[in-house]
Amino acid sequence: MSVIHIKNMVCSRCIESVENIFKKQSIEIKNINLGEVVADEISNDKMLLLESNLKQKGFQILKKKNSILIQKVKNIIIDYINNSKESKQKFSVYLSKEMGYDYSYISRIFSTNTGYTIEKYFSLQRIEKTKELIKYDELNLSEIAYKLNYSSVAHLSKQFKQITGMTPSNFKNQQDVLRKGIDEI
C-alpha cells in the first residue's frame, strides 16, 4: 500500500479529478480523501507519470513531512468549514485530536512554513465560504453566520470587512450587479 499526499486537493471535484487520473493509469485506489490517496504500490515509472498527470491538473504530490502536515491542516479546516460541524469544542482542540499532535507544534510548523497563523487561514477560508454562500443567494446573513458558527452577524460582518475591505451587503450588491449584467448579455 502507498499513501500519497496531494497538494491542492480541496473539494469533491478535486477528489473526482484525482480519482480519474489514477483510473486512467490503472492504479487501484483503496481509499481517497481530501489531500490523501491510499493505493496499491506504484512503480517508479508509474509514479513519474502520475506526478506529471497530477501537475497538469494543478495538483502536486507532497513528500516532505512539514508540507504534508500543512496540507492536512488546510484540508481539515476546509472540511470543518464546509461541513459546518457545530461544536462547542475549540477548533485548536479539534485540530490536535484530528492530527494527533499538540496544537502548539502544529501551529509552529504551519506559521513557520506559510507565513501566517492557523487562525488567520481559518478566518480567510470562512470568509471565502461566506462569499460563496452570498453568491448562491439562498441564505440571509443571519443564516450564514449561524451555519459558519459565528457568534453573531456583527462578528461575521466585522471579520468580512477586515478581510475583504467591504461589508457583506456591499459584496452582495456587487454580486447582484454582476449577475444582472450577465443576464442582460
C-alpha positions as CSV (number, residue, x, y, z in Angstrom):
1,M,0.0,0.0,0.0
2,S,1.1,3.5,-0.8
3,V,-0.2,6.7,1.0
4,I,0.1,9.6,-1.4
5,H,-0.3,13.1,-0.1
6,I,-1.6,15.6,-2.7
7,K,-1.5,19.3,-2.6
8,N,-4.4,21.5,-3.8
9,M,-7.0,18.7,-3.4
10,V,-9.6,20.7,-1.6
11,C,-13.1,19.7,-2.7
12,S,-15.2,16.9,-4.0
13,R,-14.5,17.9,-7.7
14,C,-10.8,17.6,-6.9
15,I,-11.3,14.1,-5.5
16,E,-13.1,13.1,-8.7
17,S,-10.3,14.6,-10.8
18,V,-7.6,12.8,-8.9
19,E,-9.6,9.6,-8.9
20,N,-9.9,9.8,-12.7
21,I,-6.1,10.3,-13.1
22,F,-5.4,7.2,-11.0
23,K,-8.0,5.2,-13.0
24,K,-6.5,6.2,-16.4
25,Q,-3.2,4.8,-15.2
26,S,-4.8,1.7,-13.9
27,I,-3.8,2.3,-10.3
28,E,-6.3,0.9,-7.9
29,I,-7.4,3.2,-5.1
30,K,-8.2,1.7,-1.7
31,N,-9.3,5.0,-0.1
32,I,-9.4,8.6,-1.2
33,N,-10.0,11.8,0.9
34,L,-9.1,15.4,0.6
35,G,-5.3,15.6,0.2
36,E,-4.7,11.8,0.5
37,V,-4.9,8.7,-1.6
38,V,-4.3,5.2,-0.4
39,A,-3.5,3.0,-3.4
40,D,-1.7,-0.2,-4.4
41,E,2.1,0.0,-4.6
42,I,3.2,2.2,-7.5
43,S,6.3,1.5,-9.6
44,N,8.8,4.4,-10.1
45,D,7.8,4.8,-13.8
46,K,4.1,4.9,-13.0
47,M,4.8,7.4,-10.1
48,L,6.6,9.8,-12.5
49,L,3.7,9.6,-15.0
50,L,1.3,10.1,-12.1
51,E,3.2,13.2,-10.9
52,S,3.1,14.6,-14.4
53,N,-0.6,14.0,-14.9
54,L,-1.5,15.4,-11.5
55,K,0.6,18.5,-12.2
56,Q,-1.3,19.1,-15.4
57,K,-4.5,19.4,-13.4
58,G,-2.9,21.7,-10.7
59,F,-2.1,19.0,-8.1
60,Q,1.3,18.2,-6.6
61,I,2.5,15.1,-4.7
62,L,3.9,16.1,-1.3
63,K,6.9,14.3,0.0
64,K,8.2,16.4,2.9
65,K,6.8,15.8,6.4
66,N,6.1,19.5,7.0
67,S,4.4,20.0,3.6
68,I,2.2,17.0,4.3
69,L,1.3,18.3,7.8
70,I,0.4,21.8,6.4
71,Q,-1.8,20.3,3.7
72,K,-3.6,18.1,6.2
73,V,-4.2,21.2,8.4
74,K,-5.6,23.1,5.4
75,N,-7.8,20.2,4.4
76,I,-9.2,19.7,7.9
77,I,-10.0,23.4,8.1
78,I,-11.8,23.4,4.7
79,D,-13.7,20.2,5.6
80,Y,-14.6,21.7,9.0
81,I,-16.0,24.8,7.4
82,N,-17.7,23.1,4.5
83,N,-19.4,20.6,6.7
84,S,-20.4,23.2,9.4
85,K,-19.5,21.0,12.3
86,E,-21.4,22.6,15.2
87,S,-19.2,22.0,18.2
88,K,-18.6,23.7,21.5
89,Q,-15.1,22.3,21.3
90,K,-12.4,24.8,20.5
91,F,-11.0,24.4,17.0
92,S,-7.5,24.0,18.3
93,V,-8.6,21.0,20.4
94,Y,-10.4,19.5,17.5
95,L,-7.4,20.0,15.2
96,S,-5.0,18.5,17.7
97,K,-7.3,15.5,18.0
98,E,-7.6,15.1,14.2
99,M,-3.9,15.5,13.6
100,G,-2.6,13.5,16.6
101,Y,-0.1,16.3,17.5
102,D,0.0,19.0,20.2
103,Y,-1.6,22.3,18.8
104,S,1.5,24.4,19.6
105,Y,3.6,22.0,17.4
106,I,1.1,22.1,14.6
107,S,0.8,25.9,14.9
108,R,4.6,26.5,14.9
109,I,5.1,24.3,11.8
110,F,2.2,25.9,10.0
111,S,3.2,29.5,10.8
112,T,6.9,29.0,10.0
113,N,6.2,27.4,6.6
114,T,3.2,29.5,5.4
115,G,3.9,32.9,6.9
116,Y,0.5,33.1,8.6
117,T,-1.2,31.6,11.6
118,I,-3.8,28.8,11.5
119,E,-6.3,31.2,12.9
120,K,-5.7,33.6,10.0
121,Y,-6.1,30.8,7.5
122,F,-9.2,29.6,9.2
123,S,-10.7,33.1,9.1
124,L,-9.7,33.5,5.4
125,Q,-11.4,30.2,4.5
126,R,-14.5,31.1,6.5
127,I,-14.8,34.4,4.6
128,E,-14.3,32.5,1.3
129,K,-17.2,30.2,2.3
130,T,-19.3,33.3,3.3
131,K,-18.7,34.9,-0.1
132,E,-19.7,31.6,-1.8
133,L,-22.9,31.4,0.2
134,I,-23.7,35.1,-0.5
135,K,-23.2,34.4,-4.3
136,Y,-25.6,31.5,-4.1
137,D,-28.2,33.9,-2.6
138,E,-30.1,31.1,-0.8
139,L,-29.3,32.1,2.8
140,N,-29.6,35.5,4.5
141,L,-26.7,36.8,6.6
142,S,-28.1,35.5,9.9
143,E,-28.4,32.0,8.4
144,I,-24.8,32.3,7.0
145,A,-23.5,33.4,10.4
146,Y,-25.2,30.5,12.1
147,K,-24.1,28.0,9.5
148,L,-20.5,29.0,9.8
149,N,-20.6,29.2,13.6
150,Y,-20.1,32.9,14.0
151,S,-21.1,34.2,17.4
152,S,-23.3,36.9,15.7
153,V,-24.0,38.7,12.4
154,A,-22.0,41.6,13.7
155,H,-18.9,39.4,14.2
156,L,-19.2,38.0,10.7
157,S,-19.7,41.4,9.2
158,K,-16.7,42.8,11.1
159,Q,-14.4,40.0,10.0
160,F,-15.7,40.1,6.4
161,K,-14.9,43.9,6.2
162,Q,-11.4,43.4,7.8
163,I,-10.5,40.7,5.2
164,T,-12.3,42.0,2.0
165,G,-12.5,45.7,2.7
166,M,-16.2,45.8,2.1
167,T,-19.3,44.8,4.1
168,P,-21.2,41.6,3.2
169,S,-24.1,43.9,2.0
170,N,-21.7,45.7,-0.4
171,F,-20.4,42.4,-1.6
172,K,-23.9,41.1,-2.2
173,N,-24.9,44.3,-4.1
174,Q,-21.7,43.9,-6.2
175,Q,-22.7,40.3,-7.0
176,D,-26.3,41.3,-7.9
177,V,-24.9,44.0,-10.3
178,L,-22.6,41.4,-11.9
179,R,-25.4,38.8,-12.1
180,K,-27.8,41.4,-13.7
181,G,-25.1,42.4,-16.2
182,I,-24.6,38.8,-17.2
183,D,-28.4,38.2,-17.5
184,E,-28.6,41.2,-19.9
185,I,-26.0,39.8,-22.3
